[in-house]
Amino acid sequence: MDLGVLIQSPNDLGKVLHVLVEKVARLMRTDACSLYLFNSITEELTLKATYGLNEMAIDQIIIKAGQGLTGTSLKLLKPISIANATKSKIFLPMAGLGEEEYASFLGVPLVYNACPIGVISVQNKKTTKFRKKDVDFLLSLAIPAVSLIEKAKFMETVGTVQKAAVSKATLDKANDEVTYEYLRDHIIKGIPAVPGISMGRLKIISQTYYTTQQDTSTPQNIESEIKKLQESFLHVSHEIRETKKQAEAKFGPDEASIFEAYLLFLESHSFQQQVINEIKKGLSAIKALDSIVKKYMDRMALAHDEYIKERAYDIQDISRKISDYLLYGESSRRNAFTTKENAIFFNDFWSISDFTNLDLKKTKGIISPSGGANSHIAILADTLNIPTVLGLSAIPGQLKNDDNIIVDGYAGVVIVNPTKATIELYKHEIEESQKRIKSFETNKDKKIRIGLKSKHYFPIGANLNMVAHAKNAVTYGADLIGLCRTEFPFLIRKQLPTEEEQFIIYKRVIDVAKDKKVVFRTLDIGGDKYVAYLNLPKESNPSLGWRAIRFSLERKDLFRIQLRAILRASHYGKIKLLFPMITTMEELREAKQILQSVKKELRDEGLPFARHIPIGAMVEVPAAVEIAEHLAKEVDFFSLGTNDLVQYCLAVDRSNPVVAKLYDPYHPAVLKMIQRTITAAHKHKIKVSACGDIAAQPLLCSLLIGMGIDSLSMTPRSIPKIKSLAKLLNMASTIRLAHRCLKMETGVQIRKEVENYFLKNGFDKFLFETRAPISDY
């Protein structure tokens, strides 16, 4: 039953669903077949196609999950078979559907990736007892039905089918009358990249390379086309130099280094000459550029070298700029970001140059089908504090400029053309959020002591991905830089940063932080942080592969360069050094030996560095928890990487939507691991910090404080909130809270206990701040 071939355009879904139910009815030899699709947000089933019942009821019949026979099948996720359905207690009469004439009912849920997406049912007018083989047969037919529906979503065809559209479609005859209402209150799921909620008009900045389709000009003379091309190269070269200056001002010189690679390629005589050769064959400048770029893209797609493949983005970005100038002259791509009203920008691929073109006063949100929580897009958007949703699962083709859009960066969803009720709901949430943020701001610069009467100073630090985040850390009142990740300069560049370049970056962080301590974590690439020019091996499970300290100990040449740069920067401020993903004593000892060797090198060369730098180990795998007492004898502090600890403890890939619901930081096993780590550290008189997601979540950070955590580190914007909470907490009561929770059996019980604690103590406003994206923070 392969009906997928019929799905080629947005006008095909209604026809195909009707063909599907008609075909299932014939194969099952039943009098009727109906298909309902489930909306997980409203928790409602809507009739989308039927054969045998009243087709005028399509889109008019809406059932809540658990209602009637159909709703019950979905709620239980089990087949339901009843010989005389109308006499069943759970039968739900639906006016106008015509089910009263049908006695027997068999319904099975449609499930995709462990999530219900609908129900398909068959009915007979005569009383019939469906046998097990009938149930099994319908279940087997449900499998291609699910694939069909998911393909329809992928092809961006899920819309509202008008009731008259599917009345007489057949397998052999396409119905040209199938129409779609435009998207209303349509929810697109994605990855929460930068938290926050925003509203605005959609502005589409498509970067798909289709210049030849836009080129309606005919070539004049060859010399004229060559001159136009050369002018465009000069103009784009000048534009990139200007953009580089803007990027340096907005993000810093290290992040703007990407433009050096752009300029090298742009000023390549070979590339320009190849395009000119095409012009000499009679093509226009744009078509000649398109021809050469396509040849480059085809060759790069076949390359085994990941670095070469990744350069395709550079060529595309540069070529777009050239073609824009050829098409529009001075009003080129830069003007695509010009807007007079609050805008939500959609782009299929975001480059740093795009970020420099944004008007931050009018840019309210960013959405894209590419990128993830740890991508360069997320990091740059976070720096600019723009609510962002990436990795959008399905972008409907009906999206158009000026659509009304809501970006929910907490939940990771985009709402297209929301209803008045939805808008009012989100407006209220935005207003309440702004009030809470304003109230939290009063505590951001204070030195916090747990509770109103406590003398116990509790430092709250910031996590950084790039130098620009250090400014945010100071702005939001960080007491220290609790975690400075060092990967971004490696990820953003097109070649390995030198020792001198790394030294300048680390020194800039120290300078911006002023007198605050900075904890530098050594390189943690691998896993979801792929660096193309290093040609890391492709791994089936990179999170369990060659990453972090494992990579550094194998590539000691790179490790030594980084350690030299960090040590040299230590001369200019107070730093700590942190080794990631430690799993064995041997790894830790080898890393320390290399550090001592690098120190000797610097002493021999007469280069200054701080003589006493505290050394720490990241505790982020269960193995480290089990040997925490031994590790504590070798280091000066622990840093809990709770994101990975939850992932590895529960065997849940946090980026996999199929199992994301199992990622539970409240799980008793996770909390016991944290408690054991803190106990082992304190036994050997060293301190423990937490730098994962849970540090910024009020409920969970309260538990950490009760367990005895010594400090927290988080995204800069979360600092005022957590400082405001910590100031109100009573140390004795949080200890008792943690003690009670550690005795509980389930994560649900633990969360409920902490919520009750917040309600009892009047911390209600912090309950609204518990939503947070799963990211690397």
N, C-alpha and C positions, 0 to 999 in steps of 0.2 A: 504494500500500500504506500508507494512512494509518490506523494502528492507535492513534495517539496519543489519539484521542477516547475510547478505552476506559480510559485512565489517569485516574481521578478520585479514587481513594482508595488507601491502603496495601495494600488487599486485591486490587489489580488486576494487580500485576506478574507473578506466576506465570502467571496466565491469559493475559496478553498475550504473554509470551515463548513460551508454548506455541503460541498462535495464529500467532505470527510464524514459527516453524520449520516448522509445518505448511504455512503458505501458501507459504514459500520452496520447500519440497520439491515442492509441486504446480506452482508456476510454473517450476521448473527440470526438472520431470518426473523427479525422482530418488526413490530408495526411502527415503532418510533425510536428515534435516537436524538438525544439533546446534549449540547456541550455548554458548560458554564466556565467562565474564567474568574479567577480569584484575585482580588485586590488586597494585598497584605496590609496596606495602610488603613483602609476602611474596614477590613475584615469582612468583605461582602463578595458574594458570588453573583455574577451577572450572566443572564442567558445570552449567548453569542451566536448560536446556530441551533436549528432544530429541523428534523425531518419527521413528519407525522403529527406534530402538535401545531398550534397556531403560530405561524411565522410572524404575524403582526405583533407578537409579544416579545420579539427579540429586542434586547436592550431595555425593555420595560419591566421584566421580571428580575428583581434583585432580592437575594436571600442572604441573611446573616449566617456566618459560620456557626454550625450547630443547630440551625433551624431546618425542620423538615427532613425528608430522607436524603436529599442532596447535600444539605448543609451538615448533616450528621456524618455522612461518608467522608466529607472533607475534614471535619474536626477530629474524627477517630483515625483518619488515614487508613481506612479499611473498606473493603467492598461491602455493600449492603444489598441483600437479596430478599425480597418479600413477595410471596405468591399473590396476596390480595392487599395491595398497598393502600387502597382507599379506606380500609378498615383498621389500618395500623394507627396506634396512638400518636406516632410522630409524623403522620402524613399531614402536610400543610397545603390546603387548597389554595390555588393561585388563580384569581379571577382573570378570565380571558385566555388562559393557557390551554384549557381543554383536556386536562389530565383525568377528569372524572370518568371518562369513557374507558380508561386503561386500568386493568386490574393489577398486572404483575410489573415489578420494578427491579432492576439490577443497576446499581451505580458503583463505579470505581473511581478513586481519587487519581488525579494526574499529578505526578511528583517529579520535580527536576532539582537535582543537587540537594536532595533531602528537604526541599521546600515545596509545599503544595502550590500548584498553579491553576488548579481547576478540578472539575468533575465531568466525566462522561457517563451517560446513563442510557439504558435501553428499556423499552416498555412494550408489553403486549396487551391487547384488548381482552383476550381470554385469560382466565386464571391459569398461570403456568408456574410450575416450580422450576426455577433455574437450577441446573445441576452444577456440580463442581467443575466439570469440563467447560460449561458455559462461562462460569466466572473466570476460569483460567484463560479462555479464549479472549474474553473482553480485556483482561489484564494484558494479554499479549498485543492486542490492538492498541492499547493505551500507550505503549512504548513509542511506536512511530508517531502517534498523535502528539505526544510531548515534544518529540523532535521537530515536528511540523510547526507547533506553536512557538518554540524557541527560535526556529529559523525565521519565522515571521517577525519576531521581536528584533532579531539580529538584522534583518533586512529593513528595519525601521518602519514596520507596517502596522504596529499595534495602535489603532485609533478607535474611534467610536463608529461602528458600522450602523448606518441608518437602517431603520427597520424594513423599508421597502426594497433594500438593495439586494437581498439574497433570496428573493422569493422563488426564482425559477432557474438558478444556476445549475448546470450539469457538468459532468466530467468532460463531455465532448464539445460543449458550447460555452465559451466565456461570456459572462454577463457584463456588458460595457456600462450598465447603469450603476455598478457598485461605486459608491461615493463615501467620503469620510468627512465627518465634522472636524474642524480644526482642533488641535490639541487644547484641552481645557483642564486645568488642575492636574496636569500630567506630571508624574513623579519619575525622575531618572536617578537611578542609584549610582553612586561612585565611591571614591575613597576620600574620607575626610583628611584633608592635607593641612589646612590652616583654619583653626577654630574661629567661629563668629557667624553672625547672621546678617545678611544684607539683601536689599531689594534694588532693582533697577531695570532699565530697558536693555534688552540683548543687543549687543553689537558684535557681529560675526567678522572675525579677522581670519579668513580662510587662507592657509598657506599651501594648499594643494597646488602642485605645479602644473597649471594648465594655460600657459601663456599663449600657445598657438591658437587655442579656441577664442581667445580674446582679441587676437591680431586680425583685424579685417582690412588692414592696409595692404597695398600692393607695392612691391619694391620700386623705388624710383630708379636712380642709376647706382651702380655699384659703389662709386666713390662717395656718394651721398650717404648710403647705408653704413659704409665703413666709418665715415666721420661721426655719424650718430652713435655708433657703437663705442668709438673711442671717447666721445664726450661722456657717455654714460659710465664708462669705467672710471674716468677722472672724477665725475660727480660722486659716484658711490664710494670711491676711495676717500674723498674729502668727508663724506657723510659718516663713514665708519670711524674716521679719526675724531670727529666731533662726538659721535656716540661713545667712543672709548673714554673721552674726557668726562662725559655725563655719568658713565658707569663707574668711573673711579670716584666721582663725587658721591654717588649714591650707594655704592657697595664696597669700594676700595680698589686699589691698584691690582691686587692679586686676582680678584674676580674679573677685572676688565682685561686680563691678559689673553683671554680667548680671541680678542680682536687682532692680536698680532698674527695669529694663524690666518685669519680672514684676509689681512692685508698682504701676507706673503702669497696667498693664492690669487688674490685680485690683481696683484702687480706682476704675476707670472706672465712673461712674454709668450710662453708656449700656449697657455689657455686662450689668451686673446687672439693669437694667430690662428688657432684652430677654428675659432668662430669666423674670423675674417675669410679664411679659405672657403667656408660654407657660403658666405655672402657672395664670393666670386663665382660660385656655381649658380647664382641667380636667386638665392633666398633673401628674404627681408632680414634685417638685423635680429628681430625677435625670433623668427623661425630658425635662423642659423644658430642662435644661442640655445634654443630649445633642442635642436638636433644634437649639438655637442654635449649638452647636459645629460640628455637621455643616454648617450653612449657611455658617459662616465658612470651614470647610475646603474646601467646594465652590467658593466664590468665590475663595479664595486659589490653588487649583489652576489656575484659569483665568488668573491674573495673569501679565503679561509681566515685571513687575518682580521680580527675584530676591530683593530685600530683603523684599518682601511675602510671597513664597512661604516664605521662611525663618522668618517670624514664626509660621507654622503650628506649629512645634515649641514655641514659647512657649505658645501657646493650649492645645495638647494637654497640656503639662506642668502648667499651672495647673489645667486642667479635671480632670485625673486626681486632683490633690490635693483639689479640692473634692468630686468624686464619692466618693473614698475616705472623706472625713469624713462625707458623707451616708450612706454604706453602713455604715461601721464605727465612726463616732464617734471617740473619742480614739485607739483602736487603728487608726490609719490607715496609709498607705503606709510611713511611717517604720519601722514594726514589721516590714515585709516584709524588711528587712535584718538583723533580729535572728536570731542563730544561736548554738547552744551547741557547735557542732563546726566543724572546719575546712571552709570552704565555698568553692565555685567559683560565682560569681554570673553568671547569664545574663540579659542585658537586651537588648531589641531596639533601644533607644535610650537612651544614658546622658546624663543632665544633670549639671551641677555639683552640684545638690542631692542627687543620688543618691550621689555620691562623699563628701559630707559625712556621710551616714548610715552609711557603712561602719565596721564594727568592724575596725580594721586588724590586731588580734591574731588574729582568726578568718578574715579574708578572705585566701584563698591564691591566688586567680586571678580573672580577669575574661574573659568571652567574649561576643561579640556578632556578629550578621550585618552590622552597620553599622560605619563607621569604617575608617580605614587607618592606615598607619605614621606619618603626619603629622597625624592628626586631633586634635581637642581631647581625645578620649577617651584616646588613646595618651599625650599629653603629661601629662594629669592622673594617669593610672595610673603613668607613669614616675616622676613626682614622688613618689608613694607607694610606689614599688618593688614593684608588684604584677605578676607575670607575666601577660601579656595576649596573647590571639589575637583579632583582629578580622576583619571581612570574610569570615566563614565562608561557604563556597561553597554548602553545602546543610545545612539543619538538619532532621534527621529528626523527623517528627511523633511518633515513639515516645519521644522524650526526656521524662523525667519527674523530678520532685523526688526527691532522695536517690540519683540515679544516682551511681555512683563515676566520677570524672572525673580525667584527667591533662591538664594544660595544659603544652604544650611551647612556650614563647615563643621558643626558638631556631629550631626548625624550622617554627613556625607551624601546629601541628596540635593537635587536641583528640582524646583517646582516651576513648571511652565504654565504661564497664564493662570495663576491661582484665582480661585473664586473669592468673592468678597469676604466670606467667612474665614478662609485660609489667610488672606491678607491681614484681617483684623487680629487673628490669632498671633501671627508673627510680629505684627506691629506692637502688640502688647508685650510679647516676649523681649523684643528689642528695647522697648522703653524700660522694662523692669531690669534688664541686664545693664543698661546704662546707669540706672540709679544705683545698682549694687556696685558697679565698677567705681563710680564716683565716691561711694562711701568707703570702699577699700583703699582708695588713693591716699586717704589721710594717714595710713599706717606704713606706706611704702618706704619711707626713709628712716623709720624707727628701728632701733636695736631691740629685737623681740626677746622677751622672757616668757616662758611658758606660764600662763596664768597671770592674774593681776597682782599677786603678792609674791611671786617667785623671784628668786635671785639667780635662777639658772638661765644663762644667755644661750639662745638657740639660733645659730646662724642659718640663713636661708639664701642659697646661691642660685646662680643662673647657669643654664646649659647653653653653649655656643656652638654654632656650626661654621660661622665665618666672622671675620673681624667686625663687620657692621653690627653683628649681634651684641658685641661688647658695649657699644653705645646704648643699645636698648637695655642692657643689663644695668648700666649706671642710671639710666632714666627711670627704670622701674624699681630702683632701690635695692639691688642685689648686695648682700654683705660680702660675697666672694664670687669668683667664677668657679663653680663647683665641678664643672666638666667642660673642657674646651676640646671638642673633637677636631682632629687634624686632617680629616679626609678630604674636605671640600676643595682645597687647592689642588689635590691630586685628581679629583673628579672633574673639575671645571676646565683644567688645562688640557692642551693637546700633546704635551710632552712632560716628562718627569721634572718637577720643580727642583732646582739646584739647592745646595746647602745654603747659599747666600739668599736665595729667594725665600726659602723656608725661615731662615733666621729673621729676615725683615718682617715676615708675617707674624711670627711669634712675639717679636719685640713690639709690634704695633698693638697686639692684644694687651700686653703688659702695660704699655703706655696709656692706652685708653682706660684700662682698669685702675690706673693710678696706684694707690697703696693697697688695693685689694689682692688677696692671694688668688693665684690662677692654677688650676689643676689641669695639666696637659695630658690627655690620653694619647698614647702612641697609636700609630696607624691601625685602623680597623677596616681595611678593605676586604673584598671577598663577600660572600653572602649576597645581599641585595645591593652592594656597592661595587659595581663592576667598573674597572679602569681599563679601557680598551687598549691603550698603548703598552700595557704591561703583558698583554696576551695571556691573561690568566686562563687556565683550562676550563672548559665548559663542564659543569658538574651537575649530576642529576638532582642532588640535594645540597646546594651551596651553603645553606645555613649550618649544615653539619660537616662542611668541607674545609678547604684550605683558606682560612681567613684569620684576621686579627693577629694574635701573637704567633700563631702557627706560620703565617706568611712571613712575618718579620724575622723569625728565627731561621727560616729557609733562605730568605733574601737578606742576609746580614749586611750586604753592601748598602742596601737602601735603609736598613734599620740604623746603621752607624751614621749615615748622613743625617737622618732625622734627629738622632740623639745629639749629634754635634750641634745642630742648629738650635735645639731646645736648650742645651746647656749654655751655649753662648748667649742666648736671650735671657737666661736666668741671672746674669750679671746686672740686669736692669730692673729687677723686681723680685717679689716673693712668689716662688712657684713650687708646685708638687708635681710628681711624675707618676702616671698611672698606666699599668700594663693591662690590656683587655683580654678577656676570655681565657683566663688562667684555669687549666684543668689538672695540672700536675706540679709537683714540687720541682721536677727537673726543668720545666719550662721557666718557672720563676727564677730559679737559680742561674740558668743560662742567660736570661735577660739581664739579670743583675751583673753577671760577669762581663757581658758585653758593655754595659754601662760603665763599669770600672775601667775597662780597657780604653773606652772613648775619653774618659776623664784624664787618663794618663797621657793620651795623645795631645789633648788640649794643653795640659800642663807643660809637656815637652815643647809645644809650639809657642808657649807664652801667652796663650789666649785666656782672658779672664772668664770665670764662671763661678756661680755660687757653690761653695764647698759642701754645704749641708742641705741637700734636697730630699725631703721626705718621699719615700717610695710607697706606692699603693698597688693593690691587686683588685681587679674587677671580679666580683663574685656574681656570676651570671649563669652558671651551669650547676646542676646538682652535684657534680664531682667536687667542685670547689667548696660547696657547703659541707660535704662529708669530711674534707680534710682542712676545714677552716681553722682548727686549733693549730695545725702544723704551719699553715700559711701565715697565721698571725705572728709566728715567731720570726718570720722572714721579712715582714713589711711594717710600715709605720701607720698604715690605715687601710680600711676596706672601702670600696664603693660598690653598692648593690645595684647591678643592672637588672632591674625588676622586669623589664619587657622580655628580655631573653630568658630570664629565670622562669617566668610563667610559661613561656613557650616550650622550653626544654623540660620543665617539670611535668607539664600536662600533655606533652607530645602533640601540641597544637600549633600549626603554622598560622601565625597571626595575620598573614596577608591572604590566606585562603578563605574566601567567603563561604565555602561549604562547611567548614568547621569553626568559623569565627565565633559562633555562639558558645563554643566550648572554652574559649579563651577567657578564663575567670580568675582575676587577681585576688578574689575573695576565697578561693579554694583553700580548705584547711591545710592541704599539703604545702601550698605556696607560703602561707603565713607561718607555718612551723619551720620551714627552711629559713625564712627571714629571722625568726626568733633565735634559732640555733646559731646562725651566723653572728648575730649581735652578742649573744651570750659568750661565744668563743672569743670574739674580739675583746670584749670587756674583761674577760678572764686574763688576757695577756696585755691589758691596759692600752689598747689601741682603739681609735674611734671609727665609727661606721657612718657613711653617708648613703642616702638613696637618691638616685638620679633618673629613675625611670618614670613612666607615665603616672604611677600611683602617687608620686611625691606631690603632684599638682592637683590631686583629687581629694577634696576635703574629707570625705568619709575615710578613705584609706590612709591618708597622711595622719589622721587622728590615731588610727591603729598603730602606725609606725612609731609615733611619739610615745604611745603607751607601752610599746615593746622596748623602748629605750634607744631609739635611733638618735644619733648625735647631731645630725644636720640633714638638710634636704637641698636638692638642686633641681631646677625645673626651667621651663620656658620663661623668659623674662616677664611676659605679661601676666603670668600666674602668680608672681611674687607678692603683689599687694593683697591678693585674696588670701593666700596662705598665711601671710603675716597677720592679717586681721583675725583669722581663725585661731592661730597659735596663741595670740595675746589673750584670748578668752578662755582657752582650755585650762582645766585644772589638772595638774600632773597626777595627783593621787587618783582622781576619777578615771583618767585615761588609762592608767595602769590597771585599774580594776576592770575597765571595759575590755582591754586586750586580754586579760586573764580569762574573762568569761568567753570571749570569742574563740580563744585557742582550744577550748574544751568542746566546741561545737562540731557537728558532723558534716554540715554542708555549707557551701558558699552562700546559698539563699538565706539560711539562718543567720549567718554572720552579718550579711548586709542589712538584714532586717533589724538586728540588734543594734548596729551602729546608727541606723536611721532613727530608731526609737530614742537612742541616747541624744541625738541632735534635737529631736522634737522636745524631749523632756527638759533640755537645757536652753531652749530658745534660740537654737542655731538654724532656724528654718531657712533663712536666706541662702545659707551655704548648700542646702539640698538642691537648689536650682543650678548650682555650679558643678554638679557631679558628672555631667556629660563631658567626655573628652575623647578625641580621636586616638586610635592606636597608631602611634608613630614612633620615631626613635627617641622621643623625649621622655 
